[in-house]
């Protein structure tokens, strides 16, 4: 018969999906003295392990990715992170961290940002890594900078290669993505009606969200502008909702 010994004191810390199990050692006894049952173990206090940016594990971190070798997502504002913290229970780092699409750095983040202008081609390793990231529960928020038509074509081509069994589909305003922190009735843009957001769902969960017009919020980005594109003007609220959705689903 197998005997399972259960310690009377078990310390288990669970923060943002990570669990730590701490167990003390039984008190030392002289060799000639029979061991006595363990009655109590002292609690041990250890600091939270460091995250990518050094914040506590209770702080949500978002990454702005480098892709296609050396293209960056610098013209996507992190302003929405501060608003998310102010209007919801989400504690954020209030700034983006950098991550390379081809590396395991992605897996430290629930949401990654990808934007840019002009044509691009992802590396094979980047495609493989992005597919695994989404399949394992991560979310990609992609946005064409300045409503760039060349970036739009490249992004659609890459998504067809990465997710051949799925395709980008328009999201209606009844989708939960528009009703997490804020109830958003419509998308607003600088010029007329914007194109709907699109998404790719895996097993009923939205894993990719894409805006052809742009959710970049260049109004709060330094050194960036919309350059005549039709950027969505209520993008801050939309981005807060997307962050909440990424953490809920």
Protein Blocks (a to p, Z undefined) as FASTA:
>chain_A
ZZddddfbdcdddeehiacddddddddddfklccdddfbdcdddddddddfkopafkbcc
dddddeehiaccklccfklmmmmmmmmcbdcehiacdddfkbmklmmpfbdcdddedjdd
ddfklmmmmmmmmmnopacddddehhiaklmmmmmmmmmmmmmmbccddddfkbmklmmm
bccfbdcdfehjadddddddeehiafbdcdfkbpnlpmlpghiaekopacdfklmmmmmm
mmmmmmmZZ
